[in-house]
Amino acid sequence: MKRANMALILLALVIGIPVYGQLRRGDRDFNLYRFSQAIPSYEKAFRTSNKQIQAKAAERLGDCYRLINEAQQARSWYSKAAEFEDIPPIVYFHLGQALRTCGEYEKAKEAFNEFAKRNPADSRGSLFAGYSMQPLIFDPTLSEYEIKNMQSVNSGWSDFSPITHKDGILFVSDRGKSLSQGGIFKWTNYNYLNLYYSEPSVHKDLWSDFSAPKPAGDKLNQPHHDGPAFIVSDNSRIYITRTTTNRVKKGKETIATRKLKIYIVETLGSKTVQEPFQLNSDDYSVAHATLTTDGKTIIFSSDKPGGFGGMDLYYSKQSGGKWSSPINLGPTINTTENDVFPYLLNDTILYFSSAGHPGYGGLDLYRSKLIKDFVWGEVEGLKFPLNSSYDDFGIMFNKGQPSGFFSSNRPGGYGKDDIYAFRSRKLPFPLEASLKIDSKTGLRVGKEAMMNGFVKDKQTLKPIEGSKVFVVNTGTNKVNVLESGPDGSYKTPIQKGVLYIVKAMKDGYLHDCLKVRFSEDDPSTSLSAPRDLLLDKIEVDKVFVLENIYYDFDKWFIRPDAAIELNKLVQLMRDNPIRVELGSHTDSRGSDEYNIRLSQRRAEAAVEYIISQGIAPNRIIAKGYGETKLTNRCSNGVPCTPEEHQANRRTVVTVLNFDQQAKDLAKTPKIFNVGDEVDIYLFAPGFFSDCLEVANDVEQSQTPKVDFKTSDATPQTQPANTPQQPADVSQPEALQASPNAGASTASEACFGVQLAAARRTIDLNDPLWRNVVGLKSYFDGTIYRYVVGCEETMNAAILLRNSMQAKGYKEAFVVKVSDGKIIPANQ
């Protein structure tokens, strides 16, 4: 019997040795910060039948996945650990955080309450249990922004924290060399972080696709981690977060510790000088710099002793070439968790990420307004879709625009972290960084005056009475609706120092825009517009040349730059009840017959695009002219440059006649009355977009640049492309309800939201509509329209539209449904 017992003991020891060995091996890697390498050892240890080892291995696996930012796996392993008795209370806190990140708020609340029960001295339990219920009352339909994944920039690795640099963006990535080539960061088992640079495919259009990213070079990248970076406004200094390696003893092991430090890369003539930031330390991390526009005040993140917990935000001021001792931004900003990735906008609004404020989960994006000398107001969490339950961080704004980029590891991306572009749905105009801002109210400051102007016929210069005039204050994004008098005059109150957009419209004329800003130093209280608004009469056979509608050689697909220009034709046809011919022309290369076919395909491609944006097919026809109407000497056999050939690959619009039905439905939104002041987001997104490209008339005395020119107009230089608002696709024609299943035939009079249009029918049970309730389809004989909702007011429909866009139907827009027909919502 004793021998049998001894044999069992020996057998248990033999079996247990490998198991304990795996646990020790995992612990060794864990203590050396090799979390990814520790995972296989802990997984093998968990497969034992020893409950104590299983519990320890499950806890450690949760820790490893938490530290390499794999929330789903962390949740799974912490949940397994919570099944064992006598586990540390902190497991429940980490479980709650993982559950919040995964969007499981009810379960997260239970985990935090359990943590509070087991560790009542730690206030975080009850605090985060309350946070777990906060996202349930956030309303995503009120989102101000739309976003898109920057597919052309992102990779299968981590890509994050972009900043504008030169003509593109500078961002952080660990894509680097392949894993087999060494240089691996053993914490994550990925490459070290480096800075990469990419430029937009359409010049200055930061919403467009980007070029293939390239490493930023040895002046910015070094052997270990580099980034994020911040560039001072004069572009002479770049503040880069880096890691440096120090060898320290940890138990019996000598390990390499990597503290974050800030380095300043400065260009002095032809030389590049690099130096460490004066407030760096070997004992704690200093990272994530952002500076005021004068470069004299810095905000950074640090885990230096004396903070509120984790990483805190600090600021320091420079005087005499030295930085002052860092000052903690205080408990309004900082929390017990990590507060990181600060970004200072216009010296008055601080954006940052935190895991300790109320939010969706993980790192969320927050902002706070400056009250006075580096005293910050109440923290406000950004809403969906900028924030998600996963990590959202590294936000920045494009200069002078309500758009920019941020980073997130939310599901659906290409790698561990992805870069997303965002832009405002409500604010299609640049934010004026140069304007004075009241630090208490956050409102823009300017002296009031009255501006007087005139609307006239472009050809005869006679006054035009009854023209609608829309005056946009880009500081408040409010629009005043005016009407020109018998002498063509209009007047409107303005604030000096603020940029205004003025658009005049009248039936039978092309609209005209001007941009104007008066100096705050001007003492006058009555000011004249810098020029008259000149409306060009639309006549049959009038010809308009679409600028910058180019095609690649031998191709007929619509390039991104061409789509931007075609959107202007869409807006022209929404504003004016015309039928047009869209003519396409080729260069002389290729046979005459081939060029006719090619130009016809190009014209048809352009027309298809116009129709897809809501213009009725019977209002536009495609005509290919081949090389029959060249604009220069480049005929058959004549040697020419690529640029000369491309000039012949053009698109021309000719007015054929007027469409009476469109005349009743097009033009100015009739919900806006003279004397109204309305929010700009109530207009179609494309309504003012072309006005943004008009020259600044108060700074330049020339006639503004226009999007179309008549056949007898003087050619004008087209300005560089600017980021455009998404084309509004409101229909200018009534549509009959489709006879297929689910179509609406009732006599409705309400506002709905169109989700899509197609030339073929789409089954209402198609997975495309899995997030939609109450979908109906309408058919006009050519196009199927898919519409949801029947709201009594436009505002209710706008909320529904925002909700549909948040669900992934990015091109959703408001329409009116009346007697089984769809008409524009602004009628």
C-alpha positions, 0 to 999 in steps of 0.5 A: 500500500505504501509503495502504491501511495509512493508511486502515485506521489512520484507520478504526480510530481513527474506530471507537475514538474512540466506544468510548474515549469510552464508557469515559471517560464510564463512568469519569467517572460511576464516579469521581463515585459515579454507579454506576447511570449508569455502567453503560450507558456500560460496557456499550457499551464492552464491545461493542467487539472491543478485548480490553483495553477489554472487560476493563476494562469487564467489571471496572467493570461488576462493580464497579458492580453490586457497589456497588449491591448487585446480586449476580447481575449482579456475578457475571456481569460478574466472571465475564466479566472473569476470562476475560481475562488480566492482570486485577487479582487483586481481581477474583477476590476480588469474584467469590468474594463474589458467588458466595457471595451467590448460593449457589454455594459451590464456585465461590466457593471456587475464586475465593478460592483463585485470589485467594490464588494471585495475591495471597498477601500478602492473607490474605483469600483462604484465609480466605474459601475456608474460609468458602465451605465452612461453609454446607455443614455448617449444618443448616437443620432445627434452625432456632429461628425462622419468618419471613414477608415483611411484604407490607403494608409492603414496596414495589418499592424498598428497605425495611429496618431497622425499629424499634418506635415508638409502636404500630407500626414506624418503618423506612427506605425509598427509595420516595419520589416518582417518578423523574421528579420529581427528587431522585435518589440517583445512586449507585443511581438511586433516591430518597433514603432516608426514614423511614416509619411503619406500624401493625399492623391488629390492635392490638399484633399485630406479626405481622399485616398493617400499615397503608399506610406514611406518611412520618414527617414533616419532624422526622425526614426531611430532603432527603438520606438518613435512617435507620436510626433508634434510639429510646432506651427513654424514647422522648424521643430518636431517633438517626438516621443521615443523610448530609450533603453536602460539596464536595471536589476529586477530580482535576479534578472537584468532587464532592459527598461524603456521609459518614454522620453520626448526629443526635439528635432530642429532644422537649422539651415541645412543642419538637423539638430536633435536634443532631449527635452529638458524635463525627461527623466530616467525614473518615469516617462514623459511623452505625447507633447502638444504645444501652443502656437508660439511654442512657449507652452507645452502639455505632455503626459507623464507617470511622474510621482505625485500624480492622480494615477497612471499617466497624467497631463502636465504643462510647462512654460518656457522662459529664457530657453528653460522649461519651468517645473511641470504643473499637473493639470489637476483633477478636472482633467486627470483621473486615477487611470491613464490620461494621454495623447493631448492635442491643443486646438487654437490654444483654447481647446484641449483634446485628450484621451482618458480611461478614467472619465465617464465614456464608452469604454477603453480610451475615449476622446475628451475636450475641455475649454480654457477658462483662464491661464491654464485653468480648464473647464469641465471635461466633455466626452466626444460622442459616437462615432468619434468614440467607441467602446474600444480605444479612441485616441490621437485626435488632431484637426486639419488647419482651419477646418472642422475635420481631421484624423483620430486613431482607434482599435475598434472592430472592422479595421485593418490592423490593431490600430487604424487611422480614421478621417472625420469631418463635420456634418454641420460645419462645412466651413473652416474654423477661423483659428485667427479669430479672437475667442472669449475664454469664458463663453467660447464665442468668437469676438468681433465688432458689428457693422452693416454690409450693403451689396447688390445683385445684378445681371452678369451680361447687362449689369442691370439690377435683379429684384427678388433674388434670394441671398444667403449670408453664412457666418462661418463663426457661428454657422448661422445663415441669414436669408435675404432678398434683393430689392427693386434696385438689386440691393441687400444688406445684412449685419456682420461681425468684423474679423469673421469670414462670411459666405454670400450666395445669390440665386434666382430662377433662370440664372446661375448662382454667384458667391463671394467671400468677405471679411472686414478688418476689426480695425475698420472704424466704419459701421456701414460697409460695402460688399467688395463687389456685386453678385453677378448672375448669369442668365441660363439660355438654351444652347449655352455651353459650360466647360467643366474644369478638371474633369480629366480621364487617364489615358485610354480609361473612362472610369471617374477619377476622384478629382473628377467626382469632385467637379461632377458634384458641382454639375449635380448642384447646378442641376439641382439649382436650375430646371435644365436638361443638358447634354454632357459631351466628352472629348478625347485626344487624337491618339488612337483611331477616330472610330476608337476615340468615338467609342471611348468618349461615348463610354466616358460621357456615359460614365459621367452621366451614370455618376450624375444620375447616381447623385439624384438627377433624373435620367431624362434630364441628362444625355451622354454624347461622345465626340472623340477627337472631332473638336480638339482645343489645340494643335495636337491632331493626328501625327503632331508631337505633343506633351502629355499635358497638351493631350490631357487638355483635349480630354475634357467634358462640356455641358450644353443646355438643351432646354428647360424642364418644367417639372424640375422647375417646380421642384428645384431651386431655393429651399422653400422652407427658408423665408426672407428674414430667417436665421437658420442653422447651416446643417439644414441646407443640403451639404453641397449647397455652399460647397462651391462657394468655398472655392471662390477667391477671398474678395476682400483680400483680392479685388478680382472677380471670384473664381467660378466652377463653370465658364460659358463659351464666351467667358474669359478662361479662369484658373481653377483653384486647388481642390479643397476638401468637399462635403459629401454630395447631397443626393436629394431627388429633384424629380418625383418618383412613383412607388415601386410595384414590388413587394414592400413598396409604399402605395399609401397616400403619405405626406411625411419626411423619410430617409433614402438609404440607396438607389440602384438600377436593379431591384434589391430584395427587401430581405437582403442582408444589406438591410439587416439594420433597417425596420420599415424599409420601402422601395420606390421605382420611377421606371429607371431607378429604384429608391430605398426609403425608411421612415415617415416623420412629421417634421424635417428635424425628426427626419434629420435625426433618423438620417443621422441614425442611419448614417451611424449604422453604416448607410453613409449616403443616407439623406432626407426626402419627402414622401407625398402621395406615393411620390418622392420629392426633395425634402426642402420643398 
